[in-house]
Amino acid sequence: MAKAYVLINTEMGKEDEVLKSLNQIPNVVEAYIIYGVYDVIAKVEADSLEKVKDVISSRVRRLEYVRSTLSMIVIET
């Protein structure tokens, strides 16, 4: 199982809307509003690394009110 954590910056005051939208994406298995440099963190899981990348680029990054993201792909040893 391929996994990635995605740190998300949202438009000011739109964290709840982004969180609700993330929870509608099947491959997003966890999502939380956080404090700090980023506003939301999401955990994405899929059967392949390509699918994880696709979900991030075609679904997460295109959500309304998402300003920027930082993706961290989990490397399993």
GITAKA-V254650 format. One line per field, one symbol per residue. ss: DSSP state (A for helix, B for strand, O for the rest). psi: psi as a letter, one per 40 degrees, with the letter a starting at -180 (. if undefined). A space follows every 10 residues. Layout:
# GITAKA-V254650
ss=???
psi=???
This chain:
# GITAKA-V254650
ss=OBBBBBBBBB OOOOAAAAAA AAOOOOOBBB BBBOOOOOOB BBBBBBOOAA AAAAAAAAAA OOOOOBBBBB BBBOOOO
psi=hiiihhhhhi iheedddddd ddeehdehdi hihiiadidi hihhiididd dddddddedd deiiehdiih hhhhhh.
